Amino acid sequence: MKKIFVISIFFVNILLSPVYSKSDLYEKIDLFGEVLENIKKDYVDDVDQAEMMDSAINGVLQSLDPYSAYMSPELFKEMQTDTRGEFGGLGIEIGMESGVVKVISPIDDTPAAKAGIKAGDYIVKIGNEQVQGKSLLEAVKLMRGPVGTSIDLTIRRKNVKKPLEFKIVRKIIEVQSVSSNTIGEKKNLGYIRLKSFNENSDKQFLKSVKEFEKNQKMKGYVLDLRNNPGGLLQQAINITDFFLEDGEIVSTKGKKISETRKFFARKGDEIKGKPIIVLINNGSASASEIFAGALKDHKRAIILGENSYGKGSVQSIIPLRNGGGMRLTISKYYLPSGKSISEVGVTPDILVEEKGEDFLINSEKDNQLNYAIKLFNS
């Protein structure tokens, strides 16, 4: 891994340095080829040159930000299922932080969530493989495997001295992104749990809202985006639009004119101005932050819980000629106030922290949800 990392950094310097002329660039490319030949001829162990080139390409992309990465043809095919509501694995959304794999959030009712993985955990070992030095997609690949097989994860958790060990059985993950029920003593509050923003989330969400609105006693809504890692930008826009009469929802700013856009709400509030409380935590990321941030900026909802994750960029999946793909950050998004959430997140109006091991979404011990109910009753 060390030799691959060195070559990756070398390749990054070649491609990204602004000081090279075209002739200098060609000389550096020739030098890169010479390095590969010497490795092939003299390195103590046999090496896979194709694997080294993949690592070099990935090194270029990951030097840009934690979210840009290269996908091999095999991994690209697997990753294409992620936004379609069904994929194999553990049910965990991960990101990179300072070269370490960090859990953004476990997805509800998946093996990772049931095993006790939490947002903010750091994965230090996958099976017998140390994670330090691996790319994000290499870590993803290690966690994927045949359905029914198990994988051991070693986790470091904030305020826990010893590493935690988890054995998790892989399964097909079917993400039903929306669940709902009435809550409160009088059952006059609509609770909607939004687990992710996939391609059908807006339809599922609106269906739940319309069912609640048939009840004339409905007093308000609790919208739960805790541990929601995000998903499709357009879905975040569509769902936010359900609750706004007008105004900006989000804007994106990129290098190309086509990537610099503003998105506005259309007239029509599906719940006719009823009060809203939105629940967020450290596992609320990306599209979740657009939703919560827009409603906060428009003073349309009270945001309750913990500071969100802080992922404020838009990635495009670009197919490559070899059948693989690259995930590239093409723009950043900004809330109606003009603020970016990148690495900052959305700050709740009311800070209510989770209670450690007692936290379980929508249970009797869910102190954040209970706090929201009390607010409606006060």
C-alpha positions in Angstrom: 0.0 0.0 0.0 2.9 2.4 0.8 4.3 2.0 -2.8 0.9 2.7 -4.3 0.4 5.7 -2.1 3.8 7.2 -3.2 3.0 6.7 -6.9 -0.4 8.3 -6.4 1.1 11.4 -4.8 3.7 11.5 -7.6 0.9 11.3 -10.2 -1.1 14.0 -8.4 1.8 16.4 -8.5 2.2 15.8 -12.2 -1.4 16.6 -13.1 -2.3 19.3 -10.7 0.8 21.4 -10.5 0.2 24.8 -12.2 3.9 25.5 -12.8 4.5 23.0 -15.6 4.5 24.0 -19.3 3.3 21.5 -21.8 6.8 20.2 -22.5 7.5 19.9 -18.7 4.2 17.9 -18.4 5.3 15.5 -21.1 8.7 15.0 -19.4 7.0 14.2 -16.1 4.7 11.7 -17.8 7.8 10.0 -19.3 9.3 10.1 -15.9 6.2 8.4 -14.4 6.5 5.7 -17.0 10.2 5.2 -16.1 9.2 4.9 -12.4 6.7 2.1 -13.3 9.3 0.3 -15.4 11.9 0.3 -12.5 9.2 -1.0 -10.1 8.4 -3.8 -12.5 12.1 -4.7 -13.0 13.6 -4.2 -9.5 10.9 -4.1 -6.8 11.3 -7.0 -4.4 7.7 -8.4 -4.9 5.6 -8.8 -8.0 3.2 -6.0 -8.4 0.0 -5.5 -10.4 0.7 -2.5 -12.6 -2.9 -2.0 -13.5 -3.8 -1.9 -9.8 -1.0 0.7 -9.3 -2.5 2.9 -12.1 -6.0 2.7 -10.5 -4.5 3.8 -7.2 -2.7 6.7 -9.0 -5.9 7.8 -10.7 -7.7 7.6 -7.4 -5.0 9.6 -5.7 -5.5 12.4 -8.1 -9.3 12.5 -7.4 -9.0 12.1 -3.6 -6.5 14.9 -3.4 -9.3 17.2 -4.5 -11.8 16.5 -1.7 -13.1 13.5 0.4 -16.0 12.9 -2.0 -14.2 12.6 -5.4 -13.1 9.1 -6.2 -12.4 6.6 -9.0 -14.5 3.5 -9.4 -13.3 0.3 -11.1 -15.8 -1.2 -13.6 -16.8 -3.8 -11.0 -17.4 -1.3 -8.3 -19.1 1.2 -10.7 -21.6 -1.5 -11.6 -22.3 -2.2 -7.9 -22.6 1.5 -7.0 -25.2 2.2 -9.7 -27.8 0.5 -7.5 -27.3 2.9 -4.6 -30.0 5.5 -5.5 -32.5 3.0 -6.8 -33.7 1.9 -3.3 -32.0 -1.5 -3.2 -28.4 -2.5 -2.8 -26.3 -5.1 -1.1 -24.1 -4.6 2.0 -24.4 -3.4 5.6 -26.7 -0.4 5.3 -24.1 2.2 6.2 -23.2 5.5 4.6 -19.5 6.4 5.0 -17.2 9.3 4.2 -13.6 10.3 4.6 -12.2 12.6 7.3 -8.5 13.4 7.5 -7.7 10.1 5.7 -9.9 8.0 8.0 -13.2 6.3 7.1 -16.0 7.9 9.1 -19.6 6.7 9.5 -22.0 9.4 8.2 -25.0 7.4 9.3 -26.4 3.9 9.5 -29.6 3.5 7.6 -32.7 2.5 9.7 -33.6 -1.2 10.0 -30.4 -2.4 8.3 -27.7 -4.8 9.7 -25.4 -1.9 10.6 -28.1 0.0 12.5 -29.3 -3.1 14.3 -25.7 -4.0 15.3 -25.3 -0.7 17.0 -23.1 1.3 14.5 -23.6 5.0 15.1 -23.1 8.3 13.2 -19.6 9.6 13.9 -18.0 6.2 14.4 -14.6 5.7 12.8 -13.9 2.4 11.1 -10.3 1.3 11.7 -10.4 -2.3 10.6 -12.6 -4.3 8.2 -12.0 -8.0 8.7 -8.3 -8.3 9.0 -7.6 -5.3 6.8 -6.4 -2.0 8.4 -8.4 0.9 6.9 -5.8 3.5 7.4 -4.4 4.5 4.0 -7.2 3.0 1.9 -9.5 5.0 -0.2 -13.2 5.4 0.5 -14.2 3.1 -2.3 -11.7 0.5 -1.3 -13.3 0.5 2.1 -16.7 0.2 0.5 -15.5 -2.8 -1.6 -14.2 -4.6 1.4 -17.5 -4.2 3.2 -19.5 -5.6 0.3 -19.8 -9.4 -0.2 -22.2 -12.3 -0.8 -25.5 -12.0 1.0 -25.6 -14.0 4.2 -21.9 -13.7 4.9 -20.5 -11.8 7.9 -17.9 -9.1 8.3 -16.1 -8.0 11.4 -15.7 -4.2 11.9 -13.5 -2.6 14.4 -14.8 0.8 15.4 -13.4 3.8 17.4 -16.1 5.8 19.0 -15.8 9.3 20.6 -15.5 9.1 24.5 -15.0 5.3 24.4 -11.4 4.3 25.2 -11.3 0.8 23.8 -12.1 -0.1 20.2 -15.5 -1.8 19.6 -15.9 -5.0 17.7 -19.0 -5.7 15.6 -19.9 -8.8 13.6 -22.5 -7.9 10.9 -24.2 -10.2 8.4 -24.5 -8.8 4.9 -27.9 -8.6 3.3 -29.8 -7.0 0.4 -30.8 -3.6 1.6 -34.2 -2.5 0.6 -34.6 1.1 1.5 -38.2 2.2 2.0 -37.4 5.8 2.5 -40.6 7.0 4.2 -42.5 5.8 7.2 -45.2 7.6 9.1 -47.7 7.4 12.0 -49.6 9.7 14.3 -48.0 10.6 17.7 -48.9 12.5 20.8 -51.5 11.8 23.5 -54.3 12.9 21.2 -52.8 11.4 18.1 -53.0 14.8 16.4 -49.4 15.1 15.3 -48.1 13.7 12.1 -44.8 12.0 12.4 -42.9 11.3 9.1 -39.6 9.6 9.2 -37.5 10.3 6.0 -34.6 7.8 5.9 -33.1 8.8 2.5 -33.7 10.8 -0.6 -34.0 8.2 -3.3 -35.8 8.4 -6.6 -39.3 7.7 -5.2 -39.1 9.6 -1.8 -41.1 12.6 -2.9 -44.1 10.5 -4.0 -44.0 8.4 -0.8 -43.6 11.5 1.3 -46.5 13.4 -0.3 -48.7 10.3 0.0 -48.2 10.3 3.8 -48.9 14.0 4.0 -52.1 13.8 2.1 -53.3 10.9 4.3 -52.6 13.0 7.4 -54.4 16.0 6.0 -57.6 14.1 5.7 -57.7 14.3 9.5 -59.1 17.7 10.4 -57.7 17.5 14.0 -54.1 17.4 12.7 -52.3 20.0 14.7 -48.7 19.9 13.2 -45.9 17.7 12.0 -42.6 16.3 13.2 -40.3 15.5 10.3 -37.5 13.2 11.3 -34.3 13.4 9.2 -31.9 11.9 11.8 -29.4 9.6 10.4 -30.5 10.5 6.9 -27.3 10.5 4.8 -29.0 12.4 1.9 -29.3 11.3 -1.7 -30.7 13.0 -4.8 -30.7 16.8 -4.9 -33.9 17.0 -6.9 -35.7 15.0 -4.3 -34.6 17.4 -1.6 -35.9 20.3 -3.7 -39.2 18.5 -4.3 -39.9 17.6 -0.7 -38.9 21.0 0.6 -41.2 22.6 -1.9 -44.2 20.8 -0.3 -44.0 23.3 2.7 -43.1 26.6 1.1 -45.3 29.1 -0.7 -42.4 30.8 -2.5 -38.7 31.8 -2.2 -35.4 30.1 -2.8 -34.8 26.6 -1.7 -31.1 26.1 -2.5 -28.5 27.3 -5.0 -25.5 25.6 -6.5 -22.3 27.2 -7.7 -19.8 25.5 -9.9 -17.2 26.2 -12.6 -19.7 25.8 -15.5 -22.7 28.0 -16.0 -24.9 24.9 -16.2 -23.8 24.0 -12.7 -24.6 27.4 -11.2 -28.3 27.4 -10.6 -31.0 28.6 -8.2 -34.1 26.5 -7.2 -37.3 28.1 -6.1 -40.4 26.9 -4.4 -43.7 26.9 -6.3 -46.9 28.3 -4.8 -48.7 25.9 -2.5 -48.1 24.6 1.0 -49.3 21.1 1.3 -50.1 21.4 5.0 -51.5 25.0 4.8 -49.1 26.6 7.3 -49.3 24.1 10.1 -46.3 24.2 12.5 -43.4 21.9 11.7 -40.5 20.6 13.9 -37.6 19.0 12.0 -35.4 16.6 13.9 -31.7 16.4 12.8 -28.5 14.9 14.3 -24.8 14.4 13.3 -26.0 11.7 10.8 -28.2 14.2 8.8 -26.2 15.0 5.7 -26.4 16.4 2.2 -30.0 16.5 1.0 -31.2 16.4 4.6 -29.2 19.6 5.3 -30.7 21.4 2.3 -34.2 20.5 3.5 -33.6 21.5 7.2 -31.6 24.6 6.2 -34.2 25.9 3.8 -37.1 25.5 6.2 -35.0 27.2 8.9 -34.0 30.1 6.7 -37.6 30.7 5.7 -38.7 30.4 9.4 -41.1 27.7 8.3 -39.9 25.1 10.9 -38.2 24.8 14.2 -35.0 22.7 13.8 -34.4 20.5 16.9 -31.6 18.1 17.8 -27.9 18.2 17.1 -25.7 19.9 14.5 -25.9 18.2 11.1 -22.9 16.5 9.3 -21.8 19.4 7.0 -21.7 17.9 3.5 -22.2 20.9 1.2 -21.2 19.7 -2.2 -22.7 18.1 -5.3 -21.1 15.1 -7.0 -21.6 13.9 -10.5 -21.0 10.3 -11.6 -19.1 10.3 -14.8 -18.8 7.0 -16.8 -15.4 6.2 -18.2 -14.4 4.3 -21.3 -13.1 1.3 -19.4 -16.6 0.7 -17.9 -15.6 2.3 -14.6 -16.6 5.7 -13.4 -15.5 8.7 -11.4 -17.3 10.6 -8.8 -16.4 14.3 -9.1 -17.4 17.3 -7.1 -18.9 19.7 -9.7 -20.5 22.4 -7.5 -21.3 23.4 -3.9 -24.7 24.3 -2.6 -25.8 27.2 -0.6 -28.8 27.9 1.6 -31.3 30.7 0.9 -29.3 32.9 3.4 -26.3 32.5 1.2 -24.4 30.3 3.7 -22.6 27.2 2.7 -23.1 24.1 4.9 -19.8 22.5 3.8 -18.0 21.3 6.9 -20.3 23.5 9.1 -23.7 21.9 8.9 -27.0 23.2 10.0 -27.3 24.4 13.6 -30.5 23.5 15.3 -32.7 26.2 16.8 -33.1 24.0 19.9 -30.1 21.8 20.9 -31.2 18.5 22.3 -28.5 15.9 22.5 -29.0 12.1 22.1 -28.8 10.2 25.3 -26.0 7.8 24.4 -26.9 4.1 24.4 -30.6 4.9 25.2 -31.1 6.6 21.8 -33.4 4.7 19.5 -35.4 6.5 16.9 -39.2 6.7 17.6 -39.0 4.7 20.8 -40.1 5.6 24.4 -36.5 6.5 25.1 -36.2 8.9 22.2 -35.6 12.1 24.1 -35.5 14.3 21.0 -38.8 13.1 19.7 -40.3 13.4 23.2 -39.0 17.0 23.4 -40.7 17.8 20.1 -44.0 16.5 21.3 -43.8 18.6 24.5 -43.2 21.7 22.4 -46.5 21.1 20.6 -48.3 20.6 23.9 -46.8 23.7 25.6 
